Amino acid sequence: MITVNDSGLKKDMRHLMDKVTDDYEVIKVTRRNDRNVIIMSEKEYNNILENVYIRANKANYDWLMESLAQLEKI
């Protein structure tokens, strides 16, 4: 994870966004009063949402675990 403050982000935004998309980096932007933000690629964000969805539904999660167990037997 790369950590920058908001002025550092403004100064080097293009390079930092390239690091996010090309190198799968996550950027933490520190701000006053603990109002920090995280910047990540859309692909990474969608992956996280998919994992949350699968794990939130026990039937989906159990099906996935059974599928992985079957795959390991091969």
DSSP file (Angstrom, degrees, kcal/mol; ACC not computed):
  #  RESIDUE AA STRUCTURE BP1 BP2  ACC     N-H-->O    O-->H-N    N-H-->O    O-->H-N    TCO  KAPPA ALPHA  PHI   PSI    X-CA   Y-CA   Z-CA
    1    1 A M              0   0    0      0, 0.0     2,-0.4     0, 0.0    26,-0.2   0.000 360.0 360.0 360.0 133.1    0.0    0.0    0.0
    2    2 A I  E     -a   27   0A   0     24,-2.6    26,-3.3    14,-0.1     2,-0.5  -0.825 360.0-157.5 -95.6 134.4    1.2    3.4   -0.9
    3    3 A T  E     +a   28   0A   0     -2,-0.4     2,-0.3    24,-0.2    26,-0.2  -0.963  21.1 158.6-116.7 127.3    0.5    6.2    1.5
    4    4 A V  E     -a   29   0A   0     24,-2.5    26,-2.8    -2,-0.5     2,-0.2  -0.949  36.2-118.5-137.2 158.7    0.4    9.9    0.4
    5    5 A N  E  >  -a   30   0A   0     -2,-0.3     4,-2.1    24,-0.2     3,-0.2  -0.488  41.1 -98.0 -89.8 172.8   -1.2   13.0    1.7
    6    6 A D  H  > S+     0   0    0     24,-1.2     4,-2.0     1,-0.2     5,-0.1   0.842 123.9  50.3 -64.5 -33.4   -3.7   14.9   -0.3
    7    7 A S  H  > S+     0   0    0      2,-0.2     4,-2.0     1,-0.2    -1,-0.2   0.873 109.5  51.9 -71.9 -34.0   -1.2   17.5   -1.7
    8    8 A G  H  > S+     0   0    0      2,-0.2     4,-1.7     1,-0.2    -2,-0.2   0.862 108.3  52.6 -65.8 -35.4    1.1   14.6   -2.7
    9    9 A L  H  < S+     0   0    0     -4,-2.1     4,-0.4     2,-0.2    -2,-0.2   0.932 109.0  48.7 -63.8 -46.3   -1.8   13.0   -4.5
   10   10 A K  H >< S+     0   0    0     -4,-2.0     3,-0.6     1,-0.2    -2,-0.2   0.900 112.2  49.4 -59.9 -41.3   -2.5   16.2   -6.4
   11   11 A K  H 3< S+     0   0    0     -4,-2.0    -1,-0.2     1,-0.2    -2,-0.2   0.836 127.3  21.9 -68.4 -34.0    1.1   16.6   -7.4
   12   12 A D  T 3X S+     0   0    0     -4,-1.7     4,-2.3    -5,-0.1    -1,-0.2  -0.085  79.0 131.8-128.9  33.9    1.6   13.1   -8.7
   13   13 A M  H <> S+     0   0    0     -3,-0.6     4,-2.8    -4,-0.4     5,-0.2   0.894  71.8  50.8 -61.0 -45.9   -1.9   11.8   -9.5
   14   14 A R  H  > S+     0   0    0      1,-0.2     4,-2.0     2,-0.2    -1,-0.2   0.933 113.5  45.3 -59.8 -47.1   -1.2   10.4  -13.0
   15   15 A H  H  > S+     0   0    0      1,-0.2     4,-1.9     2,-0.2    -1,-0.2   0.914 114.1  49.3 -62.4 -43.4    1.7    8.4  -11.8
   16   16 A L  H  X S+     0   0    0     -4,-2.3     4,-1.9     1,-0.2    -2,-0.2   0.894 109.2  51.1 -66.3 -40.2   -0.2    7.1   -8.8
   17   17 A M  H  X S+     0   0    0     -4,-2.8     4,-2.3     1,-0.2     5,-0.2   0.880 108.4  53.1 -64.9 -36.0   -3.2    6.1  -10.8
   18   18 A D  H  X>S+     0   0    0     -4,-2.0     4,-3.1    -5,-0.2     5,-0.5   0.893 106.8  52.3 -63.3 -39.1   -0.9    4.2  -13.1
   19   19 A K  H  X5S+     0   0    0     -4,-1.9     6,-1.6     3,-0.2     4,-1.5   0.885 109.8  50.3 -62.3 -38.5    0.5    2.3  -10.1
   20   20 A V  H  X5S+     0   0    0     -4,-1.9     4,-0.6     4,-0.2    21,-0.3   0.941 120.5  32.5 -65.2 -48.4   -3.0    1.4   -9.1
   21   21 A T  H  <5S+     0   0    0     -4,-2.3    -2,-0.2     2,-0.1    -3,-0.2   0.861 128.1  36.0 -81.2 -35.6   -4.1    0.1  -12.4
   22   22 A D  H  <5S+     0   0    0     -4,-3.1    -3,-0.2    -5,-0.2    -2,-0.2   0.836 129.6  28.1 -88.0 -34.3   -0.8   -1.4  -13.7
   23   23 A D  H  <<S-     0   0    0     -4,-1.5    -3,-0.2    -5,-0.5    -2,-0.1   0.278  99.9-119.0-113.8   8.8    0.8   -2.7  -10.5
   24   24 A Y     <  +     0   0    0     -4,-0.6    -4,-0.2     1,-0.2     2,-0.2   0.824  57.7 159.8  55.4  34.6   -2.4   -3.5   -8.4
   25   25 A E        -     0   0    0     -6,-1.6     2,-0.4    -9,-0.1    16,-0.3  -0.520  34.2-143.2 -81.9 154.3   -1.3   -1.0   -5.7
   26   26 A V        -     0   0    0     -2,-0.2   -24,-2.6    14,-0.1     2,-0.5  -0.961  14.1-148.7-114.0 137.9   -3.8    0.5   -3.3
   27   27 A I  E     -aB   2  39A   0     12,-2.6    12,-2.9    -2,-0.4     2,-0.6  -0.925   4.9-157.9-113.3 129.0   -3.3    4.1   -2.3
   28   28 A K  E     -aB   3  38A   0    -26,-3.3   -24,-2.5    -2,-0.5     2,-0.7  -0.922   9.3-158.0-101.4 121.5   -4.2    5.5    1.1
   29   29 A V  E     -aB   4  37A   0      8,-3.1     8,-2.0    -2,-0.6     2,-0.3  -0.892  10.8-147.9-102.6 114.5   -4.7    9.2    1.0
   30   30 A T  E     +a    5   0A   0    -26,-2.8   -24,-1.2    -2,-0.7     2,-0.3  -0.642  22.6 173.5 -85.8 137.9   -4.2   10.7    4.5
   31   31 A R    >   -     0   0    0     -2,-0.3     3,-0.7   -26,-0.2     4,-0.4  -0.873  36.6 -77.9-136.1 167.4   -6.3   13.8    5.3
   32   32 A R  G >  S+     0   0    0     -2,-0.3     3,-1.0     1,-0.2    -1,-0.1  -0.220 109.1  23.2 -64.1 156.6   -6.9   15.9    8.4
   33   33 A N  G 3  S-     0   0    0      1,-0.2    -1,-0.2     2,-0.1     3,-0.0   0.794 128.4 -71.1  57.8  33.4   -9.3   14.8   11.1
   34   34 A D  G <  S+     0   0    0     -3,-0.7    -1,-0.2     1,-0.2    -2,-0.2   0.866  91.7 140.9  54.6  41.5   -8.9   11.1   10.2
   35   35 A R    <   +     0   0    0     -3,-1.0    -1,-0.2    -4,-0.4    -3,-0.1  -0.310  27.4 161.0-105.2  46.2  -10.9   11.5    6.9
   36   36 A N        -     0   0    0     -5,-0.2     2,-0.3    -6,-0.1    -6,-0.2  -0.236  22.1-157.4 -68.3 154.9   -8.6    9.2    5.0
   37   37 A V  E     -B   29   0A   0     -8,-2.0    -8,-3.1     2,-0.0     2,-0.4  -0.929   8.5-136.9-131.6 158.5   -9.6    7.6    1.7
   38   38 A I  E     -B   28   0A   0     -2,-0.3     2,-0.5   -10,-0.2   -10,-0.2  -0.941  10.5-158.7-115.3 137.1   -8.5    4.6   -0.3
   39   39 A I  E     +B   27   0A   0    -12,-2.9   -12,-2.6    -2,-0.4     2,-0.3  -0.973  23.5 157.6-115.7 126.2   -7.9    4.5   -4.0
   40   40 A M        -     0   0    0     -2,-0.5   -14,-0.1   -14,-0.2   -19,-0.1  -0.935  44.3 -87.1-140.7 164.2   -8.0    1.1   -5.8
   41   41 A S     >  -     0   0    0    -16,-0.3     4,-2.4   -21,-0.3     5,-0.2  -0.322  33.2-120.6 -70.0 155.1   -8.7   -0.1   -9.3
   42   42 A E  H  > S+     0   0    0      1,-0.2     4,-2.8     2,-0.2     5,-0.2   0.880 114.8  55.9 -61.2 -38.1  -12.2   -0.8  -10.4
   43   43 A K  H  > S+     0   0    0      2,-0.2     4,-1.9     1,-0.2    -1,-0.2   0.924 109.3  45.4 -61.0 -45.2  -11.2   -4.4  -11.2
   44   44 A E  H  > S+     0   0    0      2,-0.2     4,-2.1     1,-0.2    -2,-0.2   0.901 112.7  51.3 -65.3 -41.9  -10.0   -4.8   -7.6
   45   45 A Y  H  X S+     0   0    0     -4,-2.4     4,-2.4     1,-0.2    -2,-0.2   0.927 109.7  49.0 -61.0 -47.0  -13.1   -3.2   -6.2
   46   46 A N  H  X S+     0   0    0     -4,-2.8     4,-2.3     1,-0.2    -1,-0.2   0.871 108.8  54.3 -62.3 -36.8  -15.4   -5.4   -8.2
   47   47 A N  H  X S+     0   0    0     -4,-1.9     4,-2.2    -5,-0.2    -1,-0.2   0.912 108.4  48.7 -62.7 -42.8  -13.5   -8.5   -7.0
   48   48 A I  H  X S+     0   0    0     -4,-2.1     4,-2.5     2,-0.2    -2,-0.2   0.927 110.8  50.2 -63.0 -45.3  -14.0   -7.5   -3.4
   49   49 A L  H  X S+     0   0    0     -4,-2.4     4,-2.4     1,-0.2    -1,-0.2   0.894 109.7  51.4 -61.0 -39.7  -17.7   -6.9   -4.0
   50   50 A E  H  X S+     0   0    0     -4,-2.3     4,-2.5     2,-0.2    -1,-0.2   0.916 110.3  48.9 -63.3 -43.1  -18.0  -10.3   -5.6
   51   51 A N  H  X S+     0   0    0     -4,-2.2     4,-2.5     2,-0.2    -2,-0.2   0.900 110.3  50.6 -64.2 -40.5  -16.3  -12.0   -2.6
   52   52 A V  H  X S+     0   0    0     -4,-2.5     4,-1.6     2,-0.2    -1,-0.2   0.922 111.2  49.4 -61.8 -43.7  -18.5  -10.2   -0.2
   53   53 A Y  H  X S+     0   0    0     -4,-2.4     4,-0.9     2,-0.2    -2,-0.2   0.930 112.7  46.4 -61.3 -47.2  -21.6  -11.4   -2.1
   54   54 A I  H >< S+     0   0    0     -4,-2.5     3,-0.6     1,-0.2     7,-0.5   0.919 115.5  45.2 -64.2 -43.8  -20.4  -15.0   -2.3
   55   55 A R  H 3< S+     0   0    0     -4,-2.5    -1,-0.2     1,-0.2    -2,-0.2   0.734 105.0  62.8 -74.1 -21.6  -19.5  -15.1    1.4
   56   56 A A  H 3< S+     0   0    0     -4,-1.6     2,-0.7    -5,-0.2    -1,-0.2   0.748  97.7  61.9 -74.7 -22.9  -22.7  -13.4    2.5
   57   57 A N  S <X S-     0   0    0     -4,-0.9     4,-2.5    -3,-0.6     3,-0.2  -0.907  71.6-157.9-108.8 111.1  -24.9  -16.2    1.2
   58   58 A K  H  > S+     0   0    0     -2,-0.7     4,-2.9     1,-0.2     5,-0.2   0.856  92.3  54.0 -58.6 -38.0  -24.1  -19.5    2.9
   59   59 A A  H  > S+     0   0    0      2,-0.2     4,-2.2     1,-0.2    -1,-0.2   0.921 110.9  46.0 -63.6 -43.3  -25.5  -21.6    0.1
   60   60 A N  H  > S+     0   0    0     -3,-0.2     4,-2.4     2,-0.2    -2,-0.2   0.925 114.5  48.1 -62.9 -44.2  -23.2  -19.9   -2.4
   61   61 A Y  H  X S+     0   0    0     -4,-2.5     4,-2.6    -7,-0.5    -2,-0.2   0.921 111.9  48.3 -64.5 -44.4  -20.2  -20.2   -0.1
   62   62 A D  H  X S+     0   0    0     -4,-2.9     4,-2.4    -5,-0.2    -1,-0.2   0.904 111.2  51.1 -62.6 -40.8  -20.8  -23.8    0.6
   63   63 A W  H  X S+     0   0    0     -4,-2.2     4,-2.3    -5,-0.2    -1,-0.2   0.914 111.0  48.6 -61.9 -42.9  -21.2  -24.5   -3.1
   64   64 A L  H  X S+     0   0    0     -4,-2.4     4,-2.4     2,-0.2    -2,-0.2   0.919 111.2  49.3 -64.0 -44.1  -17.9  -22.8   -3.8
   65   65 A M  H  X S+     0   0    0     -4,-2.6     4,-2.2     1,-0.2    -1,-0.2   0.893 111.3  49.8 -63.8 -39.9  -16.1  -24.7   -1.1
   66   66 A E  H  X S+     0   0    0     -4,-2.4     4,-2.3     2,-0.2    -1,-0.2   0.905 110.2  51.1 -64.6 -41.0  -17.4  -28.0   -2.4
   67   67 A S  H  X S+     0   0    0     -4,-2.3     4,-2.1     2,-0.2    -2,-0.2   0.903 110.4  48.7 -62.7 -41.7  -16.3  -27.1   -5.9
   68   68 A L  H  X S+     0   0    0     -4,-2.4     4,-2.2     2,-0.2    -1,-0.2   0.896 109.6  52.2 -65.4 -40.0  -12.8  -26.2   -4.7
   69   69 A A  H  X S+     0   0    0     -4,-2.2     4,-1.0     1,-0.2    -2,-0.2   0.908 110.1  48.8 -62.5 -41.0  -12.6  -29.5   -2.8
   70   70 A Q  H  X S+     0   0    0     -4,-2.3     4,-0.6     1,-0.2     3,-0.4   0.892 109.5  52.4 -63.9 -39.9  -13.6  -31.4   -5.9
   71   71 A L  H >< S+     0   0    0     -4,-2.1     3,-1.0     1,-0.2    -2,-0.2   0.890 105.0  54.9 -64.3 -39.4  -11.0  -29.5   -7.9
   72   72 A E  H 3< S+     0   0    0     -4,-2.2    -1,-0.2     1,-0.2    -2,-0.2   0.767 101.0  60.3 -66.3 -24.7   -8.2  -30.4   -5.4
   73   73 A K  H 3<        0   0    0     -4,-1.0    -1,-0.2    -3,-0.4    -2,-0.2   0.691 360.0 360.0 -75.0 -19.0   -9.1  -34.2   -5.8
   74   74 A I    <<        0   0    0     -3,-1.0    -1,-0.2    -4,-0.6    -2,-0.2   0.476 360.0 360.0 -77.0 360.0   -8.3  -34.0   -9.5
